[in-house]
């Protein structure tokens, strides 16, 4: 373990500490200790470097995600402006996910949470299930197919 694994982070945190507190030797020492410990904690949290098997599929994934975000924004605006009908209901659903790569799972969580109308709530790694909330949960199988066929399959090609 190096003394300062992230020297720029340590210096930035110390500078922020001194900016937010009074300039005294005591605050400087305390800020230096906190910044150093934070730098060590950051080094301990350093994830493994992701292994991209098919990196050239990333632009395709980005295009799909951006398209889905725009489409979902329009759908959510429609739901809000027209009001709820009896056929629309929000709800929670569980999907079995075959992804094991932590980077791919993190990316899937970002995709689902950034798409309006859906939220990634919990991932159970022991049985590989994802709990998510959907604003317009008309047909649960459609959402399962969307996540598995549109996102998970492509993520598995890219990362696993």
N, C-alpha and C positions, 0 to 999 in steps of 0.2 A: 504494500500500500504506500503510495507516494504521500508526501506531506500535504500537498495541495493538488488533488487530481484535477480540479477545475479552477485555476488561479483567477481567470477572468470573472467567474461566478463569485468567488470569494471576495475579490476587490469590489465588485458591483454591490454585493450585499453589505459590505462594510461601508461603502459610500452612502448607500441608502439609509443604513442605520445612523450614520453620523448626520445625515441631512434631516432625518426625522426626530433626532434627539439633540440635546445640547452638546456642544463641543467641549468635552472634558476627557481627561485621561481614563477615567473609569468607564465612560461610555465607549471609548475607543477599544479598550481591552475586552469589555463585554461583547461589543460588536464583532471584534476579531475572533473571539471564541465561537460565537454563534455562527458566523460566516464559515469558519473552518469546519465545524460540525455539520453544517448544511452541505458543504462541499463533499464531505465524506459520505453523508447519507445519499447524495446524488450519485456518487460513484458506486455505492452498494446497490442502487436501483437500476443501474445501467443494464438494459435488456440485451439479449444476444442479438447479434447482427442478423437481420432478416436475409433469408436465402430466396432469391427470386429465380424460379426455374424458367418462367416464360415472361420476362419483363416487358416484352413487346406487346403484351395484352393489356398493360396498364392504361394506355390511351383509350382502348375500347371500353374498359371498366369506367373510366372517368366520363366518357360520353354517355354511357348508359345511366350513370348516377346523376349527371347534370340534367339529362332528359327527364328522369323520374322525379327529380326535385321540382322542376318547372311544372310538370304534369300534376304532381301532388299539390303544389301551391294553388293551381287553378281549381282543383277538386275541393280543397279545403275552403277556398273563398266561396265556391258555389254552395257548399254545405252551410257555411256561416250566413251568407246572404239570403238563401232561400229558406232557411230554417230546417229543422229536423222533420222528417216524415217518419211514419211508422216502420218503413223498411230499413231505415238507417239506425244502427246502434253501435256504440263503441264497446270495446271489451278487451279482455286479456286472452291471449292464446299461447300455447306451448308448441314449439317446433323442435324436432330432433335434428341436431346439427352434426354433420360428420367432420367438420373442420377441426383440426387439432393444433395447427400452427397458431401461436399466440399473436403474431403480427396480423395474420389473416382474420382472426377473431376480433382483434381490436379494430381493424379496418371495417369489418362487417358491422360492428357496433356503431362506428361513426356514420356509416352509410345509412343505417336504419334510423338513427337518432336525428340525422340532418334532413331526412326526408319528412316533410310536414305530414302529420297524421299518424306517424308511427313513432314508437319509442322503445328502445332496447331497455329492459328492466333488470334482467338477471340471466346469468349463464351458469348452469350447474355442470361443472366439468366432470363429475363422477358418472353422470348418465348422458351427458352431451345434449342437454335440453336448454332451449332459449325461451325465456318468458318475455313476451313483448305486448305492448298495448297498441291497439289500432283504433283510430277515430271512427272509421267507417267499416265496421266488421260485418259485412253482409254475408260473405261466404268464406269460412275459415280455410277451406282447401285452396281457394284462389291465392290467399296470402301465403300459405305454406309453399305452393308451387312457385310463387313469385320469388320468395326468399331463396328457396333451394335451387331453382332452375336459372334465375336471373343473376343472383349474386354469388351464392355459395359455390356453384359449379365453376364459375369463372375464377373465383378466389382460390379454389383448390388447384386449378390449372396453373395459376401464377405462383403460388407459394409451396405447394406440396408435391 
